[in-house]
Amino acid sequence: MNKPKSKLAIAKRKFFPLVKSLQTGLLLITGLAGYMSARCPIFNIPTVLGLTGSLLLAISGSTALNMWYDRDIDARMPRTSKRPLSTGETRPEEALIFGLVLSIIGITWALTVDILYGMIIFSGLFFDVVVYTIWLKRRTAWSIIWGGISGGMPVLAGRVLGTGAIDWVGIALALGVLFWIPTHILTFSIRYHEDYQQANVPTFPSTYSFQTTRLIIAISSILATLAFGIASYGVGLTWGFLRLLVVLSAGLFILAVQSLRSPSERITFGLFKYASLYMLSAMLLMFFAGI
């Protein structure tokens, strides 16, 4: 006889997939890296907890709201058709309330930590949910620019919380994330080109061409490495950290050029995976440099 599932297990199955834990975790790390890049001591526990909690809730709420709005698209794509909103396991009103509650608590918490920090977190959520998802995603392939801006807000917010102001280093870090977004998302749109076409979502491969998309990926990869290089100078990375960042940046650049010169499914997917590893590694270097 099967034992009845606990309410916690049911809630986890219904709501946990709505926050995209890997994506949320990566963005949370960028926020912490931005804070530590200002040479803020990690033992400043109240501030670190405030940053972690508010950012985690705001990002999770934003992601849940995106999935609530995009539930019709997800249901038409094989890659996302098993998500709880697509299968009906989670009702739309449940997802909406879940996303709103997390977002409101996260933004309110962020504003109590620091007004400017909270305003940047709110801006990131607004760009992500309203501008990118609701307004532009179904209209133009260029919507990823606004998605990239929202993706750069956590690291900028962390830097602002550490320094008390928006400085050029924080902007460089945010630009690094902004330019990294095409490398990550566009390789994804190439790999799942048919899924996006089936859902009638405009992408660069469908709007322009695969070759043009790969060229944009190569250019954005170069710009991302330059932005992180400039930021690392401003942060004051030691030669050991800086040398490692150069090696990682070279790997991203080589893969991007290889994808442009000899396109293949294997190279495209390898670039997609490496781009995530590159972002994680760059942020960890910024984090540990600040300890």
C-alpha positions as CSV (number, residue, x, y, z in Angstrom):
1,M,0.0,0.0,0.0
2,N,1.3,3.4,-0.9
3,K,1.7,5.8,2.0
4,P,0.0,9.2,1.6
5,K,2.4,11.9,0.7
6,S,3.1,14.6,3.3
7,K,1.9,18.2,2.7
8,L,5.6,19.2,2.6
9,A,6.3,16.8,-0.2
10,I,3.3,17.9,-2.2
11,A,4.2,21.6,-1.7
12,K,7.8,20.8,-2.8
13,R,6.7,19.0,-5.9
14,K,4.2,21.8,-6.8
15,F,6.2,24.9,-6.0
16,F,9.9,24.1,-6.0
17,P,10.2,23.7,-9.8
18,L,8.7,27.2,-10.2
19,V,11.9,28.8,-8.8
20,K,14.4,27.1,-11.2
21,S,16.9,26.4,-8.4
22,L,20.1,26.3,-10.6
23,Q,19.3,29.7,-12.3
24,T,18.3,31.2,-9.0
25,G,21.4,29.9,-7.2
26,L,23.7,31.3,-9.9
27,L,22.1,34.8,-9.7
28,L,22.3,34.7,-5.9
29,I,26.0,33.9,-6.2
30,T,26.5,36.9,-8.4
31,G,24.8,39.1,-5.8
32,L,27.1,37.8,-3.1
33,A,30.1,38.2,-5.3
34,G,29.2,41.8,-6.0
35,Y,29.0,42.4,-2.3
36,M,32.3,40.7,-1.5
37,S,34.0,42.5,-4.4
38,A,33.8,45.6,-2.3
39,R,36.1,43.9,0.3
40,C,33.2,43.4,2.7
41,P,34.1,41.0,5.4
42,I,32.1,37.8,5.3
43,F,31.6,37.8,9.1
44,N,29.3,40.8,8.7
45,I,26.5,38.2,9.2
46,P,23.4,40.5,9.5
47,T,24.1,42.2,6.1
48,V,25.1,38.9,4.4
49,L,21.9,37.2,5.7
50,G,19.8,40.2,4.6
51,L,21.3,40.2,1.1
52,T,21.0,36.4,0.8
53,G,17.4,36.2,2.0
54,S,16.0,39.2,0.2
55,L,17.8,38.4,-3.1
56,L,16.8,34.7,-2.9
57,L,13.1,35.6,-2.4
58,A,13.0,38.3,-5.0
59,I,14.7,36.1,-7.7
60,S,12.5,33.1,-6.8
61,G,9.4,35.2,-6.9
62,S,10.4,36.7,-10.3
63,T,11.0,33.3,-11.7
64,A,7.7,32.0,-10.5
65,L,5.8,34.9,-12.0
66,N,7.6,34.3,-15.3
67,M,6.5,30.7,-15.3
68,W,3.0,31.6,-14.4
69,Y,2.8,34.0,-17.3
70,D,4.5,31.7,-19.8
71,R,2.5,28.6,-18.8
72,D,0.8,28.4,-22.2
73,I,4.2,28.6,-24.0
74,D,5.7,25.9,-21.7
75,A,2.8,23.6,-22.4
76,R,3.5,23.7,-26.2
77,M,7.3,23.0,-25.9
78,P,8.4,19.4,-25.3
79,R,11.3,20.6,-23.1
80,T,9.0,22.3,-20.6
81,S,5.8,20.4,-21.0
82,K,6.4,18.4,-17.8
83,R,6.5,21.5,-15.6
84,P,3.8,21.5,-12.9
85,L,1.9,24.4,-14.4
86,S,1.9,22.7,-17.8
87,T,0.7,19.4,-16.4
88,G,-1.9,21.0,-14.2
89,E,-0.4,19.8,-11.0
90,T,0.0,23.4,-9.9
91,R,-3.0,25.7,-10.5
92,P,-2.2,29.1,-12.2
93,E,-3.7,31.0,-9.2
94,E,-1.5,29.1,-6.8
95,A,1.6,30.0,-8.9
96,L,0.6,33.6,-9.1
97,I,0.1,34.0,-5.3
98,F,3.3,32.1,-4.7
99,G,5.3,34.4,-7.0
100,L,3.7,37.6,-5.7
101,V,4.2,36.7,-2.0
102,L,7.9,35.8,-2.5
103,S,8.5,39.0,-4.6
104,I,6.8,41.3,-2.2
105,I,8.6,39.9,0.8
106,G,11.9,39.9,-1.0
107,I,11.6,43.5,-2.2
108,T,10.3,44.7,1.2
109,W,13.2,43.0,2.9
110,A,15.7,44.4,0.5
111,L,14.4,48.0,1.1
112,T,14.8,47.6,4.8
113,V,18.4,46.4,4.3
114,D,19.3,49.5,2.1
115,I,17.1,51.8,0.0
116,L,19.3,51.9,-3.0
117,Y,20.0,48.2,-2.9
118,G,16.3,47.5,-2.7
119,M,15.5,49.8,-5.6
120,I,18.0,48.0,-7.8
121,I,16.5,44.6,-6.8
122,F,13.0,46.0,-7.6
123,S,14.3,47.2,-11.0
124,G,15.7,43.8,-11.8
125,L,12.3,42.2,-11.0
126,F,10.4,44.8,-13.0
127,F,12.7,44.4,-16.1
128,D,12.5,40.6,-15.9
129,V,8.7,40.1,-15.3
130,V,7.1,43.2,-16.9
131,V,9.5,44.4,-19.6
132,Y,11.1,41.1,-20.7
133,T,8.4,38.4,-20.1
134,I,5.1,40.2,-20.4
135,W,5.9,42.9,-22.9
136,L,8.7,41.8,-25.3
137,K,9.4,38.1,-25.1
138,R,6.6,37.2,-27.5
139,R,7.2,40.2,-29.8
140,T,10.9,40.4,-30.6
141,A,14.1,38.3,-30.3
142,W,15.8,41.4,-28.9
143,S,13.9,40.9,-25.7
144,I,17.0,39.1,-24.3
145,I,18.7,42.5,-23.9
146,W,16.2,43.4,-21.2
147,G,16.5,39.9,-19.8
148,G,20.2,40.5,-19.6
149,I,19.7,43.9,-17.9
150,S,17.6,42.2,-15.2
151,G,20.2,39.4,-14.9
152,G,22.9,42.0,-14.2
153,M,20.9,43.6,-11.3
154,P,21.9,41.1,-8.6
155,V,25.6,41.7,-8.9
156,L,25.1,45.4,-9.2
157,A,22.9,45.4,-6.1
158,G,25.5,43.4,-4.1
159,R,28.2,45.8,-5.1
160,V,26.0,48.8,-4.1
161,L,25.3,47.2,-0.8
162,G,29.0,46.9,-0.2
163,T,30.1,50.4,-1.3
164,G,26.9,52.4,-0.7
165,A,26.9,53.8,-4.2
166,I,26.8,52.8,-7.9
167,D,30.4,52.8,-9.2
168,W,32.1,51.9,-12.4
169,V,33.1,48.5,-11.1
170,G,29.5,47.6,-10.3
171,I,28.5,48.7,-13.8
172,A,31.3,46.6,-15.4
173,L,30.2,43.6,-13.4
174,A,26.6,44.1,-14.5
175,L,27.7,44.5,-18.1
176,G,29.7,41.3,-17.8
177,V,26.5,39.5,-16.9
178,L,24.6,41.3,-19.6
179,F,27.0,40.3,-22.3
180,W,27.1,36.7,-20.9
181,I,23.4,36.3,-21.3
182,P,23.5,36.0,-25.1
183,T,26.3,33.4,-24.9
184,H,24.1,31.4,-22.6
185,I,20.6,32.0,-24.0
186,L,21.4,32.1,-27.7
187,T,23.2,28.7,-27.6
188,F,20.1,27.5,-25.8
189,S,17.8,28.9,-28.5
190,I,19.9,27.1,-31.2
191,R,19.7,23.8,-29.4
192,Y,16.0,24.0,-28.9
193,H,15.2,25.9,-32.0
194,E,12.2,23.7,-32.9
195,D,10.7,24.1,-29.4
196,Y,10.6,27.8,-29.7
197,Q,9.2,27.7,-33.2
198,Q,6.4,25.4,-32.0
199,A,5.6,27.9,-29.2
200,N,5.8,30.9,-31.6
201,V,8.5,32.6,-29.6
202,P,10.8,34.8,-31.7
203,T,14.5,33.9,-31.4
204,F,17.6,35.0,-33.2
205,P,17.9,31.7,-35.1
206,S,14.3,32.0,-36.4
207,T,14.4,35.8,-37.0
208,Y,17.8,36.0,-38.6
209,S,19.9,32.9,-39.1
210,F,22.0,30.3,-37.2
211,Q,25.2,31.9,-38.6
212,T,24.2,35.4,-37.5
213,T,23.3,34.0,-34.0
214,R,26.6,32.3,-33.7
215,L,28.3,35.6,-34.7
216,I,26.4,37.4,-32.0
217,I,27.4,34.7,-29.5
218,A,31.1,35.2,-30.4
219,I,30.9,39.0,-30.1
220,S,29.0,38.9,-26.8
221,S,31.6,36.4,-25.4
222,I,34.4,38.8,-26.2
223,L,32.5,41.7,-24.6
224,A,31.7,39.6,-21.5
225,T,35.4,38.7,-21.0
226,L,36.4,42.3,-21.5
227,A,33.8,43.5,-19.0
228,F,34.9,41.0,-16.4
229,G,38.5,41.9,-17.1
230,I,37.9,45.6,-16.5
231,A,35.9,44.7,-13.4
232,S,38.6,42.5,-12.0
233,Y,41.1,45.4,-12.4
234,G,38.8,47.6,-10.4
235,V,38.2,44.9,-7.8
236,G,42.0,44.5,-7.4
237,L,42.2,40.8,-8.1
238,T,45.6,39.4,-7.2
239,W,47.7,37.9,-10.1
240,G,46.8,34.4,-9.2
241,F,43.1,35.1,-9.4
242,L,43.5,37.2,-12.5
243,R,45.6,34.6,-14.3
244,L,42.8,32.0,-13.6
245,L,40.2,34.4,-15.0
246,V,42.3,35.0,-18.1
247,V,42.5,31.2,-18.7
248,L,38.7,30.8,-18.2
249,S,38.0,33.8,-20.5
250,A,40.3,32.3,-23.2
251,G,38.3,29.1,-23.0
252,L,35.0,30.9,-23.5
253,F,36.4,32.9,-26.5
254,I,37.9,29.8,-28.2
255,L,34.6,27.8,-27.9
256,A,32.7,30.8,-29.3
257,V,35.0,31.1,-32.3
258,Q,34.9,27.4,-32.8
259,S,31.1,27.4,-32.8
260,L,31.3,30.2,-35.5
261,R,33.8,28.5,-37.7
262,S,32.7,24.8,-37.4
263,P,29.2,24.8,-36.1
264,S,27.9,21.5,-34.6
265,E,25.4,20.4,-32.0
266,R,28.2,19.2,-29.8
267,I,30.1,22.5,-29.9
268,T,26.9,24.5,-29.4
269,F,25.9,22.5,-26.3
270,G,29.5,22.6,-25.0
271,L,29.5,26.4,-25.3
272,F,26.2,26.5,-23.4
273,K,27.6,24.5,-20.5
274,Y,30.9,26.2,-20.4
275,A,29.2,29.7,-20.4
276,S,27.5,28.7,-17.1
277,L,30.7,27.3,-15.7
278,Y,32.5,30.5,-16.7
279,M,30.0,32.8,-15.0
280,L,30.0,30.7,-11.8
281,S,33.8,30.6,-11.8
282,A,34.2,34.4,-12.4
283,M,31.8,35.2,-9.6
284,L,33.5,32.8,-7.2
285,L,36.8,34.5,-8.0
286,M,35.3,37.9,-7.2
287,F,33.8,36.4,-4.0
288,F,37.0,34.9,-2.6
289,A,39.1,37.9,-3.6
290,G,37.0,39.9,-1.2
291,I,37.6,37.7,1.8
